[in-house]
Amino acid sequence: MTDILCSILFVVGTLFLLFSGIGLIRLPDAYNRLQASTKAITLGMCSILLGVALKYGLSAEGVKAILAIMVIFATATVSAHTLARGAYRFGIKPHKKTFRDDCSRATEQQENEND
């Protein structure tokens, strides 16, 4: 039963990684690509690592997989936010069909506070 559950987690993780790759190719701008890659890769890698943790139990490999899941959850979202904010400040504009731009309001507020 454990092997079947591990296999399902491996397949689900692989599908999320595949969807992430497709998103990187198909989406129109850097922000959408960053969103697709961050969410899908986080879910995909955590699913695969959870399968590893279930397969090996509380051995060294299982504990390392659980620790890696915690590190991925803690760092992936922060790094994606930092990259997106840096890209916006660098001048990379969102796609023309983007209808909500919260960063422009934050940038205007900062400029007003600095004046």
C-alpha positions in Angstrom: 0.0 0.0 0.0 2.8 2.4 0.8 4.5 1.7 -2.6 1.2 2.6 -4.4 0.9 5.8 -2.4 4.5 6.7 -3.1 4.1 6.1 -6.8 1.0 8.3 -6.9 2.9 11.1 -5.1 5.8 10.7 -7.6 3.4 10.9 -10.6 1.5 13.9 -9.2 4.8 15.7 -8.5 6.1 14.9 -12.0 2.9 16.3 -13.5 3.2 19.5 -11.5 6.8 19.9 -12.7 5.6 19.3 -16.3 2.9 21.9 -15.9 5.5 24.3 -14.6 7.7 23.8 -17.7 4.7 24.3 -19.9 3.8 27.5 -18.0 7.3 28.8 -18.5 7.0 28.4 -22.2 3.4 29.5 -22.8 2.8 32.4 -20.4 3.2 36.0 -21.7 5.4 37.8 -19.2 7.9 37.4 -16.5 5.4 37.8 -13.6 3.1 35.1 -14.9 6.0 32.8 -15.6 7.3 33.4 -12.1 3.9 32.5 -10.7 3.6 29.3 -12.6 7.1 28.1 -11.9 7.0 28.9 -8.2 3.6 27.4 -7.4 4.0 24.3 -9.6 7.6 23.5 -8.7 6.8 24.0 -5.0 3.9 21.6 -5.2 5.7 19.2 -7.5 8.9 19.0 -5.5 7.1 18.7 -2.2 4.9 15.9 -3.5 8.0 14.0 -4.7 9.8 14.6 -1.5 6.8 13.5 0.5 6.8 10.3 -1.5 10.5 9.8 -0.6 9.7 10.4 3.1 6.9 7.9 3.0 9.1 5.3 1.2 12.0 5.6 3.6 10.2 6.4 6.8 12.2 7.9 9.6 15.6 6.9 8.2 18.2 9.6 7.2 16.7 9.9 3.7 13.2 10.4 5.0 14.2 13.0 7.5 16.2 14.9 4.9 13.2 14.8 2.6 10.9 16.3 5.3 13.5 19.0 6.0 13.8 19.8 2.3 10.0 20.2 2.2 10.2 22.8 5.0 13.0 24.6 3.3 11.3 24.7 -0.1 8.1 26.1 1.5 10.0 28.7 3.5 12.2 30.0 0.6 10.3 29.6 -2.6 7.6 32.1 -1.9 10.0 34.7 -0.5 12.4 34.3 -3.4 9.6 34.6 -5.9 8.3 37.8 -4.3 11.8 39.3 -4.2 12.4 38.4 -7.9 9.1 39.9 -8.9 9.6 43.1 -6.9 13.1 43.5 -8.3 11.9 42.9 -11.9 9.2 45.6 -11.4 11.7 48.1 -10.0 14.1 47.3 -12.8 11.4 48.4 -15.2 10.0 45.2 -16.6 6.3 46.0 -17.3 3.5 43.5 -16.9 1.7 42.1 -20.0 -0.7 44.6 -21.6 -3.7 42.5 -20.7 -2.8 42.7 -17.0 -5.7 44.5 -15.4 -4.4 45.0 -11.8 -1.0 46.4 -11.0 -0.6 46.7 -7.2 3.1 47.5 -7.5 2.5 50.8 -9.2 0.5 52.0 -6.3 3.2 50.9 -3.8 5.9 52.6 -5.9 3.9 55.8 -6.0 3.4 55.8 -2.2 7.1 55.3 -1.7 8.0 58.1 -4.0 5.5 60.4 -2.2 7.0 59.5 1.2 10.5 60.2 0.0 9.6 63.7 -1.3 
